[in-house]
Amino acid sequence: MAKNYHKEKLILKQLKLGDIDAFTQIYTTYYAKLCRYVYKLSGNTDIAEDIVQEQLMQLWEKRQKLTINSLNSYLYKAVYNKYINYYNTQKKQISLKAQLQMEAIIEVEDTDASTNKERLNLLYKIINNLPKKRKEIFILSRLKNYQYKEIAKIKNISERTVETQIRKALITIRKEIAKSKLPLLYLLLSSFY
């Protein structure tokens, strides 16, 4: 154990001095392990490789400024944080898309105002008929633009549960709209998720 600790400290010291062999050794030792770890988080090989490569390049670029006690802990925590940042950015983009889609539904221009009103009434009726917890989560996400993380905190549930509830709500909404005779509304919602 002490031997590995001293070896790691020596590699970190060499890295700080700009030794490319030390960086290569770190890259060779950790790249595949970190990719597997991020893949478990993301489920996507390309995302995992991008995050790990970016982090290892950042290690090289910022090597002189870094203070690292445990290289293993540092790298795993760093790629985890990069993945979380990536994940949150993706959720914001999805939320923005959903908001634009909801606005498109509300702003549908139709010469027949009663058909437009009928579409909106159907949508709101479907949302109101969702199970209470699912409806609350859906409204927080899609109408009030809360992030999954925020909803999870408010409702004291996991982000995964929030994601599942949103997915189930969208499935229900799509099914109910498909049953109706209002195809334009269905088309607008078909890309909701």
N, C-alpha and C positions, 0 to 999 in steps of 0.2 A: 504494500500500500504506500509506504513512504517513498519507495523507489519511483512509483508512478507519479506521485506528487512532485518530486524533485525534477523528474523528466518533463512534466507539464510546465513547471515554472521556468525551466531552461528554454523550452520551446516558445513560451510567451515572451521571455526576455529577448530571444533571437527575433521573434516576430516584430517586437517593438523597434528593433534596430533595422528592420527592413529586409531581413533574411528571407528570400523567396523560397528557399528549401523548407524553412519552418512553416511558412504558409501552405506550401504544397503538402506537407505532412498533415497539417490540420485539415486541409481540404479532403485529402485521401481518407483520413480516419473518420471524419464526421459527415461527409456529403450524403452517402447512401443512408446512414442512420437517420439523419435529419429529414431527408426526403420521405422516408417511411413514416416518420412521426407526423409530419405535416399532411401527408396523404391520409392518415387516419383521421385527422381533423377535417380536411377538405373533401376527401373522396375524389380528388382530381389530381392526376399525376403532373400535368402541366403547371397547375397552380403551385403544387408542392415544390417542384424543381425551380420555378421562378423565385419563390420566396426564399428558398435555401441559397440559391445562387446570389440573390440580392444581399442576403445577410452576410454571406462569406465575403463578398466584395466589400461590403461596408466594414467588416472586420479588418480587412487589409487597408482600406482607405483611412480608417480612424485608429489604426493600430497604436500610434504614438500617444493618443489622448486617453485610451482605454485603461481602466484599472480592473483587472479580472482576477478574482480569487480562484474560481473553478471554471475552467474553460468549458467543460461539459455542461454545467448548470447555466452558464452565461449563454451558450449557443442555443440550448433548448428553450430557455426563457425568451431569448431574442426572436427566434422563429415563431414561437407561440404568439408573441405580441404582434409580430408582422402579420400573422394570419388573422388575428382578431381585428386589426386595423383594416385588412382587406375585406373581411367578412362584414364589418360595419359599413364600409363604403358601398359594398354590393347591396346591403339592405336599404341604404338610403336611396340608391338608384332605383331599386324595385319599388320603394315607397313613393318616389316621385312619379314613376310610371303609373302606379295605381291611382295616385291622386289625379293625374292628367286624364286617365280613363274615366274616373268617376265624374270629373268635370265635363268630359265629353258626353257622358250619359245625361247629365243634368242640362247641358246646353244644346242638346239635339234640337236642331231646327226642323220643324215640320210644318207644312201648311195647315195641317189638321191639328189644332191645339188640343182637342180632346184626346187624340191618339197619343200625343206627347204626355199629357197628364196621366193617361192610362198606363203608359210605360213606367213613369216614375212611381205611380201608386203601386204597381205590381212589384217593382224593385223594393220599395219600402215595406210592403206587406211581407215579402219573402224574408227580408232582413229581420223584421219584427217577429216573425214566426220561428226564427232560429232559437235553439235552446239558450236560456238566459246568459250563461257564462260565455258561450260562443258569440252571441250577439254583442255583448259588451266588449269582448276582445276585438271583434271585427270592426265595430264602430271606432274604438280607440285607434286601431291601425289604419283603416281605410278612410275614415271621415275626419278624424282628429289628427292624423299623421304622426302618431306616436311610433317610436321605434320598438321593435320586439323586446329589446332589453328593458326599455322603460315600462312597457306593459307587464312584463314578467315581474318587475319590482312592485308595481302598483297592485297587481293581483296576487302577489306572493306565490308565483308559479315559475317553472323553468321556461327559458326561451324556446326550448323544443316543444313544450306544451302550447305555447303561443303560436308557433309555426303550424303545429298540427291543427289547432282550432281554426286558424285562418284558412288553411287548405280545405278543411271539411266544410267551412262556411261557403267558400267559393264553389265547391262541388255541388252543394245543395242549391245555391243560387243559379248555377248553370243548368242544373236539371230542371228546376222549376220554370226557368225562362224558356227552356227548350220545349216544355209542355204547352206554353202559351202560344198565342197566335201573333206574337210581337217579335218577329225575327230580327229587326234592326237592333233591339236591345240585346238580344242574344249575341249578335256579332260584336257589339261593343264590349260585352263582358267576356267573350271567348278568349281574349288575350289578357285577362285580369291576372292570371297566375301562370 
